[in-house]
Amino acid sequence: MAQATSTALASKPKALPIAAIVMLVGSLIMVVGLFLPYVSSTADSSINVSVIDVLKEESDLVESGARVLYSLIAGTVGLSLVLSGLAFTGKKVWGWLAVILSFIIAGFNGLMAMAPSEGKSMQIDSAATVIAGAALVVFVASIAFLRRKKPVNQA
């Protein structure tokens, strides 16, 4: 009985890696960014559209063919959230996939923010900046997750 108690006390629960927590928080911020205004009108500042709005209904600011583009944005952000959650398993493969995906998300949103609007009076709004910034946080945290050293088991 005493041996079972001492064994239970000796085996502490695994500490959550801080990098995985930062990855998850960054991914949650990206999810919040999907609900923020992604595109707004330069003519009327009260007209703005989020990624979720584009997926739900048609908009005057966004062409119907752009739904695929906004679906890709929402899908990659959702996949980033899943990969960040799977990082709590401690397997480095989820960190590698998160590095690649977060780099793609940050680069894509950066390109969207720099792309000029042709023919329509619209501009990229705050959501692109929030998503790109959070993706860079996930990128750095993923690299930190990959660089961590596993503790040596002492018997």
C-alpha angles and dihedrals in degrees: 000000000000091000092053091050093049091047091052091049093046094054105071119192114265113268115239111248110247091219091058090051091051090048091053093047091049091050091049089052088053089053090052087050089062088068096047122089107283099174126024135180119253091205096052116023092199092068112085135146131206127207090254091051091054091051092050103044146358119275135197091225098052124053119232092246090060091069089088090054093050090045088056090051092051092043095051092047090051091048090050089055091052093048091049090052091049090053087077087073087070096232113140094217089076089052092052092049090047091052092053096043096045090050090053092048094048093046094046094049090046090053091047090053092051096044113102118229112243118215096344125088097233138122136197109258138204098295093070090054093046093048093045093047093048090047089055089051089052089047093054093042090050091054089049088049090054093047095053119112121230113238116253112247111235116206 
